[in-house]
Amino acid sequence: MSSKPIMAGKYVSGGQRQKITNRPIRSDMGKVQYENAAVQEAQQQDYYRKKREEFEMVEQKMLKRINGTYEEKLEIQREEEAEMQLHLQQREIVKRRERELNQMEEMKMLEKIKYEEMLAKEKEQAELEYKQYLMYQYEQEQKLRNQNRQMEKEMQKLEDAESMNKFFQKHFAKSIR
């Protein structure tokens, strides 16, 4: 009795065997992919040109920092300070936005909690009123039953008295005439 082991891998889900049809489908599979050597060459050239220009700017700045005059060094220092201030301002803006978002989320959560508490109180109040209504109805029914029993007892007493009276009239109250 030899059974083939079920292979486990990243394409296997729910104990299925590993198949090419079980692999995840990439989002770019439906897009038309074309190869154009001239376009790709131009894109590569633009990319490398931009990288080269950035490297040259950094290299010039480093050379000015090392071999530059006092004014050039002060200029570089001011530029770096301005960049640092810009980064700090951007960081503060991001922090402020995050705080505002957090406050908004907290407000939403508090409103949701208050709303849920209000609903719970209303539900409790409605249940209490319903129970009170049921108790009132039950008490009314009990009173009505008691009145009916009382009336039945009185009717029974009256019937008993009347039947006794009839019995007495029938057997003992015969006139001699």
JOKANOR-V803176 format. One record per backbone hydrogen bond with DSSP energy under -1.0 kcal/mol. CO is the residue of the C=O (numbers start at 0). NH is the residue of the N-H. E is the energy in kcal/mol with one decimal. If there is no record, write none. Layout:
BEGIN
<<CO | NH | E> <CO | NH | E>>
END
This chain:
BEGIN
<<25 | 28 | -1.1> <35 | 39 | -2.6> <36 | 40 | -2.3> <37 | 41 | -2.2> <38 | 42 | -2.4> <39 | 43 | -2.4> <40 | 44 | -2.4> <41 | 45 | -2.4> <42 | 46 | -2.3> <43 | 47 | -2.7> <44 | 48 | -2.5> <45 | 49 | -2.4> <46 | 50 | -2.2> <47 | 51 | -2.5> <48 | 52 | -2.6> <49 | 53 | -2.4> <50 | 54 | -2.4> <51 | 55 | -2.6> <52 | 56 | -2.4> <53 | 57 | -2.4> <54 | 58 | -2.6> <55 | 59 | -2.7> <56 | 60 | -2.3> <57 | 61 | -2.3> <58 | 62 | -2.4> <59 | 63 | -2.6> <60 | 64 | -2.2> <61 | 65 | -2.0> <62 | 66 | -3.6> <63 | 67 | -1.7> <68 | 72 | -2.4> <69 | 73 | -2.4> <70 | 74 | -2.5> <71 | 75 | -2.6> <72 | 76 | -2.5> <73 | 77 | -2.7> <74 | 78 | -2.6> <75 | 79 | -2.6> <76 | 80 | -2.6> <77 | 81 | -2.8> <78 | 82 | -2.6> <79 | 83 | -2.6> <80 | 84 | -2.8> <81 | 85 | -2.6> <82 | 86 | -2.7> <83 | 87 | -2.8> <84 | 88 | -2.9> <85 | 89 | -2.7> <86 | 90 | -2.7> <87 | 91 | -2.7> <88 | 92 | -2.7> <89 | 93 | -2.5> <90 | 94 | -2.7> <91 | 95 | -3.0> <92 | 96 | -2.6> <93 | 97 | -2.6> <94 | 98 | -2.8> <95 | 99 | -2.9> <96 | 100 | -3.0> <97 | 101 | -3.0> <98 | 102 | -3.0> <99 | 103 | -2.8> <100 | 104 | -2.7> <101 | 105 | -2.9> <102 | 106 | -2.9> <103 | 107 | -2.7> <104 | 108 | -2.8> <105 | 109 | -3.0> <106 | 110 | -2.9> <107 | 111 | -2.6> <108 | 112 | -2.9> <109 | 113 | -3.0> <110 | 114 | -2.7> <111 | 115 | -2.7> <112 | 116 | -2.8> <113 | 117 | -2.8> <114 | 118 | -2.6> <115 | 119 | -2.5> <116 | 120 | -2.8> <117 | 121 | -2.8> <118 | 122 | -2.6> <119 | 123 | -2.8> <120 | 124 | -2.9> <121 | 125 | -2.8> <122 | 126 | -2.8> <123 | 127 | -2.7> <124 | 128 | -2.8> <125 | 129 | -2.5> <126 | 130 | -2.7> <127 | 131 | -2.7> <128 | 132 | -2.6> <129 | 133 | -2.8> <130 | 134 | -2.7> <131 | 135 | -2.6> <132 | 136 | -2.7> <133 | 137 | -2.8> <134 | 138 | -2.9> <135 | 139 | -2.5> <136 | 140 | -2.6> <137 | 141 | -2.6> <138 | 142 | -2.7> <139 | 143 | -2.6> <140 | 144 | -2.8> <141 | 145 | -2.9> <142 | 146 | -2.8> <143 | 147 | -2.7> <144 | 148 | -2.9> <145 | 149 | -2.8> <146 | 150 | -3.0> <147 | 151 | -2.7> <148 | 152 | -2.8> <149 | 153 | -2.7> <150 | 154 | -3.1> <151 | 155 | -2.9> <152 | 156 | -2.8> <153 | 157 | -2.9> <154 | 158 | -3.1> <155 | 159 | -3.1> <156 | 160 | -3.0> <157 | 161 | -2.9> <158 | 162 | -3.3> <159 | 163 | -2.6> <160 | 164 | -2.6> <161 | 165 | -3.1> <162 | 166 | -3.1> <163 | 167 | -3.3> <164 | 168 | -3.1> <165 | 169 | -3.3> <166 | 170 | -2.8> <167 | 171 | -2.6> <167 | 172 | -1.7>>
END
